[in-house]
């Protein structure tokens, strides 16, 4: 039995899709234009899957965890960064939300990458404070008030609202004409 799950930037797409997404972004990071990087990523993915790590990719390349996600009954928190170059976070979020599981809460942090770093990280800041507070609040909720619904955790935590205020303030300092954008996109709007 699974009591709860917290998934921080773990993909929810087939393994082959995740590899090609990451390869495409790796090529873009070294200077290839988007269309060219996409075309080359098919070749580089083929080399990885059929030559470099053939045994491993033959075993798990077609694995898709989504049917297993659909069987999870435990309270589950899934966190993604919308700038993730390793994991297709938007597609993963959309696939998980399409399951319409009330026990799975997906949260997308704006301006964060695979490590969920803060938008304007300084030395020593490795993860967003609001993401860490959300994980803490989730685990406290599990310990103290498991009879409440998953959506009621919002009444216990202001972590995401604090994040919005600090992100809005930072944007206003850098560009006062830029409208504030909420730093978190949640799949279940009733939660936050």
N, C-alpha and C positions, 0 to 999 in steps of 0.2 A: 504494500500500500504506500502510495505517495501522499505525504502530508501537505506539501506545498512545493512550488517551483519558482525560481527566479532565473530568467534567461537574459543575460546581458550580451547583446549584439550577436546572438547565435542565429544563423540564417534559418529560414523556413521555406527554402526552395530546394529542388533536387541538387545533389552534389555537383553534377556536371554543369548546371546553370551557374552555381556559385563560383566554380573555378573559372569559367569563361568571363563572368562579370569582373572578377578580380584581375584576371590577365588583361582584359581590355583597359581597366583603370591603371594597371602597372605600366602599360605601353603609353597611355596618355600622360602619365607623370614624367616619363622620360622624353616627351616632346612630340609624340605622334599625334596627328590630327584625329578627331573623333572617328570619322568614317574609315580611315586607314587603320587606326588601332583596333577597331571592331573586326575588320577583315583579317588582320594579322593574328588577332586573338584566337580565331578558329584554328589556325596553324599551330600556334604555340600550345594551345590546349590539347590538340591532337598529339603533339610530341610528348607532353607530360603524361597524357593518359595511355598512349600506346607504346612509348619507348622508355621514358624515364621511370615511371611508377606503374607499369602495366599491371602487375599483380594486384596492387592496392586498388587502382581505379576500376579494374574488372570486377572486383568484389563489391565496391561501394558506389561507383559512379552513378548508377541509376537510382540510388536510394533516395526516397522522398519521405521525409518525416511527417508530412501533413496528415496522413491517415492515423498516425500515432498521436499527434496533437489533438485530433478529434476525439480520442478516447480518454484524454486527461480530464479527470473530474476534480482534482485538487485546485485550490486557489493558486493562480499563476500570474506572475508579473513579468512582462517582456519589455525590455528597454532597447531602443535603437537610436542611433544618431543619423540625421538626414544627410550628412556629408560623408557617410561611410564609403570608403573606396574598396573595402574587402568583402562586404556583405551587401547584397541588394536589399537594403532596409525597407524601402517603400514597397517593393514587391512582397517581401516577407510579411510586412504589416498587413498588406491587403489580403494575402492568402489566409493569415490567421484570423483577421476580422471577418472574412467570408464564412468562417466556420460558425459564427454567431454564438460562440460559447460564452455564457455569462461569467464563467469562472476564469477566463483568460482576459487579462487587461494588457493591451499593447500601448506603449507610450513612445512617441517619437520626439527626440530632443533636437530642436533646430540648432544649426550651426555647430554640430558635434559630429565627430568622425567615429572610427571604430573603437577608440578608447574612451568615448564619451567625455573628452576633455571639454573644459569650459570654452565658450566662444573666444574669449580673449585671455587665454591661459598665461600665467606668469610662472616663473621658475618654481618648481615644487608642487604645482597644481596638476594632478594627473587625471582626476575625474571631476565631473561637475558636482558641486556641493548639493544641488537640488536632486540629482540622481541618487546620491548617497543617502540623503534625507528621505527620499521616497522609499528606498530599499529598507531603511531603518523603520520607517512608519509602517510599512507592509509587514515586517516581521513582528513588530510590537503589536499590531492589530491581530496577527495570527495567534500570538501568545495570550493577549489580554481579552480580546473580544471576538473569538471565532464564530460566535453565534450571529454576529452582524453580517450583512451581505458585503460582498467585496466592494461594492460601490460606496459604502458608507465610510470607507477609510478617508475619504476627502474631508469629512467633518473633523478628523483628527490631525490633518496635516495642512500646513500652509506652504509647504516646500515649493510647489510649482508656482503659486502666486508670488512668492518672494522672488523666484527666478525671473518671472515676467517683469516685475518691477525693476530688478537690477539690470536686466537686458535692455528694457526700455530706456532707463537712465543712461546707460552706456551709449546707446544709439543716439540719444538726444545730444550728448556731448560731442560725438563725432560728426553728426549731421542732423541739425535740428529740423530740417525739412522732411526727413524720412519718417513715415508713420510707424508707430509701434506695431510689432508683429509678435503674437504670442509665441514663446519659445518652445511650446510643447503642443504636439498634435496627438490627440488621444482617439483611439478607435471607438470608445464608448463614451459619448459626451456626458452622460449622466454622472460619470465618476468624478470629473473635475470641473 
